């Protein structure tokens, strides 16, 4: 390790430069999903640099192909779990590209759960398994590997919800969802650093499912619900209350993936088609989304996560 003490000569500056941590711009991962044409699932993981625009680049592959997943992350690891008829959770190392490895398992195999995280903990909730919507909330410690631990229960049994993924440093929000017979407009929340049952937060603009959410440290933004599929709405995480209109997405779609930096939310793909479109919003403003670029393949039901997240203020 270089010695950084004292006043450096020019030659010492060159020698010691390699020892400094290197800044990597926040990036988003979009993993798995169902590819259009033939209805086949994919294991591929795409990535984009959130602060730029452009088409996605290949990152690697999950341990197997699946759709209906959820993702959560710290700045060093991304976790992707659930999916049709599986309890498996994979992880990738954010600092490098490459294929995923097995992290552990949820206690049940949920399709279309939701997930969110602070800087240390990834929380997965709900989903459809094996023949009904579920109310379980479970968590993992991101820095270790192993199976999920019980966190508590949601206010109702739901699948196809939207969270404020990754999350604020303190709160995770779960919005909308499908009971098995009806969509709901409820928003509920948990305190991520504790365990316990979810509490009522407020209501969405309408009863919806297959909604896609993400956040910075203070504001949650949800987009493209199934019943009103180009709508974007938001809520202030530290308070409770109903959501408000934000603007419109560039496409009408649902079951999209989302990831955020501390300033920008990126939405990707979609089940109607499915689609390869990515668009974005600046989280602390309101207004319509702007085109970002394209995924490598049109897909829906993917998981999104990022190397910068709501747990980083």
C-alpha positions in Angstrom: 0.0 0.0 0.0 1.5 3.4 -0.9 2.5 5.9 1.9 0.3 9.0 1.4 2.0 11.1 4.1 4.0 14.3 3.5 4.4 16.4 0.5 4.7 14.5 -2.8 7.1 15.1 -5.6 5.7 14.8 -9.1 7.1 11.3 -9.4 5.6 10.2 -6.1 2.2 11.5 -7.3 2.4 9.2 -10.3 3.5 6.2 -8.2 0.8 6.7 -5.6 -2.1 7.4 -8.0 -2.8 3.7 -8.4 -3.5 3.3 -4.7 -6.4 5.8 -4.6 -10.0 4.4 -4.8 -11.4 4.9 -8.3 -14.8 6.5 -8.8 -17.2 4.4 -10.9 -20.4 6.2 -12.1 -23.6 4.6 -10.7 -25.0 1.9 -13.0 -28.1 -0.1 -13.3 -28.5 -3.8 -13.8 -31.6 -5.4 -15.5 -31.6 -9.1 -15.0 -33.6 -12.0 -16.4 -37.1 -11.7 -17.8 -39.2 -13.2 -20.7 -38.1 -12.4 -24.2 -40.6 -11.5 -26.9 -41.3 -14.0 -29.6 -41.8 -17.6 -28.4 -42.2 -16.7 -24.7 -38.8 -17.9 -23.7 -37.1 -16.8 -20.4 -33.6 -15.4 -20.4 -30.7 -15.5 -17.9 -29.0 -12.4 -19.4 -28.1 -9.4 -17.3 -27.8 -5.9 -19.0 -26.2 -2.8 -17.5 -26.3 0.9 -18.2 -24.6 3.9 -16.7 -27.4 5.8 -15.1 -26.1 9.4 -15.6 -25.8 8.9 -19.3 -28.1 7.7 -22.0 -27.6 4.9 -24.5 -28.2 1.2 -25.2 -27.5 -1.5 -22.6 -24.4 -3.5 -22.5 -24.0 -7.2 -21.5 -23.0 -7.7 -17.9 -23.2 -11.5 -17.6 -25.8 -14.2 -16.8 -27.9 -15.4 -13.9 -27.4 -19.0 -12.8 -30.5 -19.9 -14.8 -33.2 -18.3 -16.9 -36.4 -17.0 -15.3 -39.0 -14.2 -15.3 -41.1 -12.5 -12.6 -38.0 -11.7 -10.4 -37.2 -8.9 -8.0 -33.8 -7.1 -7.3 -32.1 -5.3 -4.4 -28.6 -4.1 -3.9 -25.9 -2.4 -1.9 -23.1 -0.5 -3.6 -21.0 -3.7 -3.9 -23.6 -6.5 -4.5 -26.7 -7.0 -6.4 -29.3 -9.6 -5.4 -31.9 -11.0 -7.8 -34.4 -13.5 -6.5 -37.7 -15.3 -7.0 -39.4 -15.9 -10.3 -41.7 -18.5 -11.6 -41.6 -21.5 -9.3 -38.3 -20.8 -7.7 -37.0 -19.6 -4.3 -33.5 -19.1 -5.6 -31.6 -15.8 -5.1 -28.5 -15.0 -7.1 -25.9 -12.3 -6.5 -23.4 -10.4 -8.7 -20.5 -8.3 -7.7 -21.1 -4.7 -8.8 -17.5 -3.8 -9.4 -17.0 -6.3 -12.1 -18.9 -7.9 -15.0 -19.6 -11.6 -14.9 -22.2 -14.2 -14.2 -24.2 -14.6 -11.0 -23.6 -17.0 -8.1 -26.1 -18.6 -5.8 -26.7 -16.5 -2.7 -29.4 -18.5 -0.9 -33.1 -19.1 -0.9 -36.3 -17.5 0.1 -38.6 -19.7 2.2 -41.1 -20.0 -0.6 -40.9 -19.7 -4.4 -42.6 -16.4 -5.3 -43.4 -15.2 -8.8 -43.6 -11.4 -9.1 -42.5 -10.5 -5.6 -41.1 -7.0 -4.8 -37.7 -6.1 -3.2 -35.9 -3.2 -1.8 -32.8 -2.5 0.3 -30.8 -0.2 2.5 -27.0 -0.4 2.4 -26.8 -3.6 4.4 -30.1 -5.5 4.0 -32.1 -6.8 1.1 -35.8 -7.3 1.7 -38.2 -9.4 -0.5 -42.0 -9.3 0.0 -45.1 -11.1 -1.3 -45.4 -12.7 -4.7 -47.5 -15.6 -6.1 -46.6 -19.0 -4.8 -47.5 -21.8 -5.3 -51.2 -21.1 -6.0 -52.0 -17.9 -4.2 -50.7 -14.4 -3.4 -48.5 -14.3 -0.3 -48.0 -11.8 2.6 -44.5 -12.9 3.8 -41.6 -10.4 4.1 -38.1 -11.8 4.4 -34.6 -10.4 4.4 -31.0 -11.1 3.7 -27.8 -9.5 4.9 -26.2 -8.5 1.6 -22.6 -8.8 2.7 -23.0 -12.5 3.6 -24.6 -15.5 1.8 -27.3 -17.7 3.1 -31.1 -18.3 3.3 -33.7 -15.6 4.0 -34.8 -14.7 7.6 -38.4 -13.8 8.5 -39.0 -10.1 8.7 -42.8 -9.9 9.2 -46.0 -9.7 7.1 -47.5 -7.3 4.7 -51.0 -5.8 5.4 -52.4 -8.2 2.8 -51.4 -11.1 0.6 -50.3 -9.6 -2.7 -48.3 -10.2 -5.8 -47.1 -7.8 -8.6 -46.5 -4.8 -6.2 -44.0 -2.0 -6.7 -41.5 -1.0 -4.1 -39.2 2.1 -3.7 -36.3 -0.1 -4.7 -33.6 0.2 -3.6 -35.1 2.2 -0.7 -34.4 5.2 1.6 -31.9 4.7 4.4 -34.8 3.9 6.8 -38.0 2.9 5.0 -39.2 0.5 2.4 -42.5 1.2 0.6 -44.7 -1.4 -1.1 -47.3 -0.1 -3.5 -50.4 -1.6 -5.2 -50.6 -5.3 -6.0 -53.0 -8.1 -6.8 -54.7 -10.2 -4.2 -55.7 -13.0 -6.6 -59.1 -11.5 -7.2 -58.6 -7.8 -7.2 -56.0 -5.0 -7.6 -55.4 -2.7 -4.6 -54.4 1.0 -4.3 -52.7 0.7 -0.9 -49.2 1.8 0.0 -47.6 0.2 3.0 -44.2 0.6 4.6 -41.6 -1.1 6.9 -38.6 0.2 8.7 -35.8 -1.6 6.9 -33.3 -1.8 9.8 -35.8 -3.5 12.2 -38.2 -6.4 11.7 -42.0 -6.3 12.0 -45.2 -6.1 10.1 -45.9 -3.5 7.4 -48.0 -0.4 8.3 -50.4 1.7 6.2 -48.7 4.6 4.4 -51.5 5.9 2.1 -53.0 5.2 -1.3 -52.0 5.3 -5.0 -54.0 7.2 -7.5 -55.8 4.0 -8.5 -56.0 0.3 -7.8 -53.2 -1.2 -9.8 -50.8 -4.1 -10.1 -47.6 -4.8 -12.1 -46.3 -1.4 -11.1 -42.6 -0.6 -11.2 -40.9 1.5 -8.5 -37.6 3.0 -7.3 -36.4 5.9 -5.3 -33.7 8.3 -4.2 -33.2 8.8 -0.4 -36.4 10.9 0.0 -38.9 10.3 -2.8 -40.4 7.1 -4.3 -41.5 7.1 -7.9 -43.8 4.4 -9.4 -44.4 4.0 -13.1 -46.4 1.9 -15.6 -49.1 0.2 -13.6 -51.1 -2.5 -15.5 -54.5 -0.7 -15.4 -53.2 2.8 -16.3 -50.0 1.9 -17.9 -48.1 5.1 -18.8 -48.8 6.8 -15.5 -46.0 7.9 -13.1 -46.7 8.9 -9.5 -44.7 9.7 -6.4 -44.7 10.0 -2.7 -42.4 11.5 0.0 -40.9 8.6 1.9 -40.4 10.2 5.3 -44.1 11.2 5.6 -47.3 9.2 5.1 -50.0 10.0 2.7 -51.4 9.5 -0.7 -49.3 9.6 -3.9 -49.4 12.4 -6.4 -49.1 12.6 -10.2 -45.6 12.9 -11.5 -46.1 12.7 -15.3 -46.2 10.0 -18.0 -43.8 7.3 -19.2 -42.8 7.3 -22.9 -44.6 4.0 -23.4 -47.7 2.2 -22.1 -46.4 -1.0 -20.7 -46.3 -3.0 -17.4 -44.0 -5.4 -15.5 -41.0 -3.2 -16.2 -37.8 -3.2 -14.3 -36.4 -0.1 -12.5 -33.2 1.1 -11.0 -32.1 4.5 -9.6 -29.2 6.6 -8.7 -29.4 9.4 -6.1 -30.9 11.7 -8.8 -32.4 9.6 -11.7 -34.8 6.7 -12.1 -34.5 4.4 -15.2 -37.4 2.1 -16.3 -36.7 -0.8 -18.7 -38.5 -3.3 -20.8 -42.1 -4.4 -20.2 -44.5 -7.3 -20.6 -46.7 -5.9 -23.3 -44.8 -6.8 -26.3 -42.5 -7.3 -24.4 -40.4 -4.2 -25.0 -36.8 -3.1 -25.2 -37.5 0.5 -24.4 -35.7 2.3 -21.5 -36.8 5.8 -20.3 -35.9 7.9 -17.3 -37.0 10.7 -15.0 -35.2 13.1 -12.7 -36.6 12.0 -9.3 -36.8 15.4 -7.6 -38.7 17.0 -10.4 -42.0 16.2 -12.0 -42.7 15.8 -15.7 -42.8 13.2 -18.4 -40.1 10.6 -18.9 -37.4 10.9 -21.6 -36.0 8.1 -23.8 -32.8 6.5 -22.4 -32.0 3.8 -25.0 -32.7 0.1 -25.6 -32.1 -3.1 -23.8 -30.1 -5.8 -25.6 -33.3 -7.8 -26.1 -37.0 -7.0 -25.7 -38.1 -8.4 -22.4 -40.6 -8.1 -19.5 -40.7 -9.3 -15.9 -37.0 -8.5 -15.3 -35.4 -7.4 -12.0 -33.6 -4.1 -11.6 -31.0 -2.9 -9.1 -28.2 -0.4 -9.0 -24.8 0.3 -7.6 -26.1 3.6 -6.1 -29.3 3.5 -4.2 -31.7 5.1 -1.7 -29.6 3.9 1.1 -26.8 6.2 0.0 -27.8 9.7 0.8 
